[in-house]
Amino acid sequence: MAELATLWIVRHGESTANVAATAAEASGAELIDLTHRDADVPLSATGEEQARATGRWLAGLPEAHRPDVAVVSPYLRAVRTAELALAGTGIPVSRDERLRDRELGILDGLTGRGVRQRFPAEADRRARLGKFYYRPPGGESWTDVALRLRALLGDLRRDHADRRVLLFGHDALVFLLRYLVEGLTEAELMALTREHVIANCSITGWSADADGRLVPDVFNDVAHLQQQGARPTREDEVHAEPV
């Protein structure tokens, strides 16, 4: 199969829901104070600056290393991150719903405490099945998201062979792309999720080696934000799953 020359994924900048989720967890609340549906959550002021800083980093890349094309989650926080980061670059952009965040179904908008209090049977089921395979009612498991990402990767390899592709998406997608591209096991993937929180506007990427296989060259990196004077943030998505 043809391979990409380079693949990157940028997590969206800090969103207002990231801020609300952090506050809700810290206060012991059951519900996160949300005013938008997940698809319409905007960036915070910090998130917008992170996206602009990412744009300044992109603008400084040599032409031979700049992305050829960008593909973006249709969720507003990712779309806005891409708009600010790619402004003036001329890089072609398309949206793909397969890059949307994981859907939480009935657990959407709840903190970990909220899930345990309101849906204790689901908390128990999730503990029994494990994070990788657990699917909340009306939502998606990590394996469901992996399936749509697997299909997207196939399309990218077919349509953009030997090109540099930049994705804008969400934290679970960063982990799952490592799982798919690097052939990780469930245990290896879950270890990564325990050890790392994906930073807002962080960069994760792979480049083709001499044999044409994608190999990792950067993970969850925020050096570009620090170099451009933007404050890095490492905040979980809206949901905080029970443990």
Secondary structure, DSSP 8 states (H G I E B T S, - for coil): ----SEEEEEE---BHHHHHHHHHHHHT-SB----S-GGG--B-HHHHHHHHHHHHHHHTS-GGGS-SEEEE-SSHHHHHHHHHHHTTT---EEE-GGGS---BGGGTTB-HHHHHHH-HHHHHHHHHH-TTT---TTB--HHHHHHHHHHHHHHHHHHSTTSEEEEEE-HHHHHHHHHHHHT--HHHHHHHHHH----TT-EEEEEE-TTS-EEEEEEEE-HHHHHTT--------S-----
